[in-house]
Amino acid sequence: MKTNCYKQKNCRLHKHRNTLKIKLSLWAFLLIMFSSTAWACYNTQCLAPEGIISPLVASAQTPVVVDTETYSSESATVVPKATVPSPSPEVKTLELERASKVEEIDDYIDTIFGKKQGRIVRAVMRVECNPANKAWPACQYKTDRENSVGVLQINIKSTYAKVHYDRIPGESLEEKVEWLKDPKNNVLMAYWIYSKSGMNPWAGYTSERYLAHLD
């Protein structure tokens, strides 16, 4: 029995020594890893003093940090302000001429329709052929249903009907189109249509889009 006990003690002692060797090996490995990490961190200055944190992100979970050693106002890229080119004298002249022409037509509409109705007609004109349109005052809209021309888009004819073709001066369609491109002729023809049918022939009126252009 003593022999067996002795053997068992040796067995336990052997196991204990093996466990101790494993623990010592593990601690040695961890010590080597810690030393290597600390040396790498030292070389990359990861333990350097804290940089400047932007006040805009100071409350964020992951603040943006600017390195005080590498950042300076001199190294910052300066983006120049966008400059809007001033209109050339020629462009300014054209704009003034157009504005003067619009005012002239507005006054003419008031003269033909009267100021009360003229206010509505002027607003309708800005829907049918807006002065901001490059084609103003000679806007032309052509489909199967219409061939409308001028500041108040007088419909000359459609594919299926003459509409106002016979009432507009001119021997040919081209001549009638040119006659209607004159704003004053266009307003006169618009007044004749208005006297017969009111403002209902103009989609800019029936859709009530003209309300956005009232003075």
Protein Blocks (a to p, Z undefined) as FASTA:
>chain_A
ZZmmmmmmmmmmmmmmmmmmmmmmmmmmmmmmmmmmmmmmmmnopmgccddddfklmmpm
bdcdddfklgcfklpccddddddddddfklmmmmmmmmmmmmmmmmmmmmmnopklmmmm
mmmmmmmmgfklmklckbccddfkbccedjkopafbdfkbgklmmmpgcjbfklmmmmmm
pmklmmmmmmmmmmmnojmlpmklmnommmmmgZZ
